[in-house]
Amino acid sequence: VWFAMPFPAPARSYLLKAMAGTSSVLERLLMDLPADDPKWDIRPDPERFTLREVVAHLADWEPIWLERMNRIRDESNPFLASIDEGELAITHDYKHKDPLKSLAEYRSGRTALVECLAEMAENDWDKPCDREFVGTLTMQTLATLILSHDGYHLAQAVHWLEGA
C-alpha cells in the first residue's frame, strides 16, 4: 500500500478544496484564449499533449476517476485496469475538440467527483483497490494521485503558454 496511515479529516478537507480549485486555475490560465487561437495546438514536445489535448484529456478522465472512486467504495478491493491514454486521445479525437467545451466538461466532472468524495464515509478513504501496473492503492492515495495529475497538467499548461 502506497499510503497506509489514516487520512485525517483536515488533510481530506485541504485535498478536496485543492481538487475543487483545479478547474478554476486552469480556466484562469486559459481564459484569454479564444477557441480558434493557434496556441491551443502548439506542441513544443512531440511526446506530450497540446493545450487543446490537455483539456480534452482532463475532461475525459473525470468520469473515469468518479467511476473508480465509486467502485472502491462499493466493491471489495476492485481491480482497476490501466487505460491507454494515447488510444483514448485518438478514439475521442482530442485534436479536434472544442477546448472551451472541454474546460466546461472538466469543471462539471470535477464538481461531481469532489461532491462524491465529500460524501464518502471516513472509513471509505482507507478502502483498497488493485491498480494494474501500480499495485494496491487506497481511495485517499488515488485522490492524491488525481491532484498530482492535475498539477502535472497545470504546470504543462503554464510551460506551453510561456513558450507560445
C-alpha positions as CSV (number, residue, x, y, z in Angstrom):
1,V,0.0,0.0,0.0
2,W,1.4,3.4,-1.0
3,F,0.0,5.3,1.9
4,A,-1.1,3.2,4.9
5,M,-1.6,5.9,7.5
6,P,-5.2,7.1,8.2
7,F,-6.0,10.2,6.4
8,P,-7.1,12.9,8.9
9,A,-10.1,15.0,8.3
10,P,-8.2,18.3,7.9
11,A,-6.0,16.7,5.3
12,R,-9.1,15.5,3.4
13,S,-10.6,18.9,3.6
14,Y,-7.4,20.5,2.0
15,L,-7.3,17.8,-0.6
16,L,-10.9,18.3,-1.6
17,K,-10.5,22.1,-1.7
18,A,-7.4,21.8,-3.9
19,M,-9.2,19.3,-6.2
20,A,-12.2,21.6,-6.4
21,G,-9.9,24.5,-7.4
22,T,-8.0,22.9,-10.2
23,S,-10.6,23.6,-12.9
24,S,-10.8,27.3,-11.8
25,V,-7.0,27.6,-12.0
26,L,-6.9,26.0,-15.5
27,E,-9.7,28.2,-16.7
28,R,-8.0,31.3,-15.3
29,L,-4.8,30.3,-17.2
30,L,-6.6,29.8,-20.4
31,M,-9.4,32.4,-20.2
32,D,-7.9,34.8,-22.7
33,L,-7.5,32.2,-25.5
34,P,-10.4,32.0,-27.9
35,A,-11.2,28.5,-29.2
36,D,-9.6,29.3,-32.6
37,D,-6.3,30.7,-31.1
38,P,-3.3,28.7,-32.6
39,K,-1.8,28.5,-29.1
40,W,-4.2,25.6,-28.4
41,D,-2.3,23.5,-30.9
42,I,1.3,24.3,-30.2
43,R,3.3,21.1,-29.5
44,P,6.7,22.0,-28.0
45,D,7.3,18.4,-27.1
46,P,6.2,15.8,-29.6
47,E,5.6,13.3,-26.7
48,R,3.1,15.5,-24.8
49,F,-0.3,16.9,-25.4
50,T,-1.1,20.3,-26.8
51,L,-3.2,22.6,-24.7
52,R,-6.3,21.5,-26.6
53,E,-5.5,17.9,-25.9
54,V,-4.7,18.6,-22.3
55,V,-8.1,20.0,-21.5
56,A,-9.8,17.2,-23.5
57,H,-7.8,14.6,-21.6
58,L,-8.6,16.2,-18.2
59,A,-12.3,16.3,-19.1
60,D,-12.2,12.7,-20.3
61,W,-10.7,11.4,-17.1
62,E,-13.2,12.9,-14.6
63,P,-15.9,10.3,-15.2
64,I,-13.2,7.6,-15.1
65,W,-12.0,8.9,-11.7
66,L,-15.6,9.1,-10.4
67,E,-16.3,5.5,-11.5
68,R,-13.1,4.3,-9.8
69,M,-13.9,6.0,-6.6
70,N,-17.4,4.6,-6.5
71,R,-16.0,1.1,-7.2
72,I,-13.5,1.4,-4.4
73,R,-16.4,2.5,-2.1
74,D,-18.8,-0.2,-3.2
75,E,-16.6,-3.3,-4.0
76,S,-14.1,-5.3,-2.1
77,N,-10.6,-4.4,-3.4
78,P,-11.7,-3.8,-7.0
79,F,-9.2,-4.3,-9.9
80,L,-8.7,-1.1,-11.8
81,A,-7.4,-1.8,-15.3
82,S,-5.0,0.5,-16.9
83,I,-6.3,2.8,-19.7
84,D,-4.2,3.6,-22.7
85,E,-4.3,7.4,-22.7
86,G,-2.8,7.7,-26.2
87,E,-5.5,5.4,-27.6
88,L,-8.2,7.4,-25.8
89,A,-6.8,10.6,-27.3
90,I,-7.2,9.1,-30.8
91,T,-10.6,7.5,-30.3
92,H,-12.0,10.6,-28.7
93,D,-10.3,12.9,-31.3
94,Y,-8.7,15.3,-28.8
95,K,-7.0,17.1,-31.7
96,H,-10.4,18.5,-32.9
97,K,-12.2,19.0,-29.6
98,D,-13.5,22.5,-28.7
99,P,-11.2,23.5,-25.9
100,L,-13.8,25.8,-24.2
101,K,-16.3,22.9,-24.2
102,S,-13.7,20.6,-22.8
103,L,-13.0,23.1,-20.0
104,A,-16.7,23.2,-19.1
105,E,-16.8,19.4,-19.1
106,Y,-13.8,19.3,-16.9
107,R,-15.4,21.7,-14.4
108,S,-18.6,19.8,-14.4
109,G,-16.9,16.4,-14.0
110,R,-14.6,17.7,-11.2
111,T,-17.6,19.2,-9.3
112,A,-19.3,15.7,-9.4
113,L,-16.1,14.0,-8.3
114,V,-15.5,16.4,-5.4
115,E,-19.1,16.1,-4.3
116,C,-18.8,12.3,-4.4
117,L,-15.6,12.3,-2.3
118,A,-17.0,14.8,0.2
119,E,-19.9,12.4,0.8
120,M,-17.7,9.4,1.4
121,A,-17.6,7.9,4.9
122,E,-14.4,8.4,6.8
123,N,-13.6,4.7,6.6
124,D,-14.1,4.7,2.8
125,W,-10.9,6.7,2.4
126,D,-8.8,3.7,3.6
127,K,-10.5,1.1,1.3
128,P,-8.1,-0.5,-1.1
129,C,-8.1,-1.2,-4.8
130,D,-5.7,-3.1,-7.1
131,R,-4.4,-0.7,-9.7
132,E,-3.0,-2.5,-12.7
133,F,0.8,-1.9,-13.1
134,V,0.8,0.1,-9.8
135,G,-0.4,-2.3,-7.1
136,T,-2.5,-1.6,-4.0
137,L,-3.8,1.9,-3.5
138,T,-6.4,3.3,-1.2
139,M,-9.1,5.9,-2.1
140,Q,-7.0,8.5,-0.3
141,T,-3.9,7.6,-2.4
142,L,-5.9,7.7,-5.6
143,A,-7.3,11.1,-4.7
144,T,-3.8,12.3,-4.0
145,L,-2.6,10.9,-7.3
146,I,-5.5,12.7,-9.1
147,L,-4.4,16.0,-7.6
148,S,-0.8,15.2,-8.6
149,H,-2.1,14.5,-12.2
150,D,-3.8,17.9,-12.1
151,G,-0.6,19.6,-11.0
152,Y,1.4,18.0,-13.8
153,H,-1.0,19.3,-16.4
154,L,-1.3,22.7,-14.9
155,A,2.5,23.0,-15.0
156,Q,2.4,21.8,-18.6
157,A,-0.2,24.5,-19.5
158,V,2.0,27.2,-17.9
159,H,5.0,26.0,-19.7
160,W,3.2,25.8,-23.1
161,L,1.8,29.3,-22.6
162,E,5.2,30.7,-21.6
163,G,6.7,29.3,-24.8
164,A,3.9,30.4,-27.1
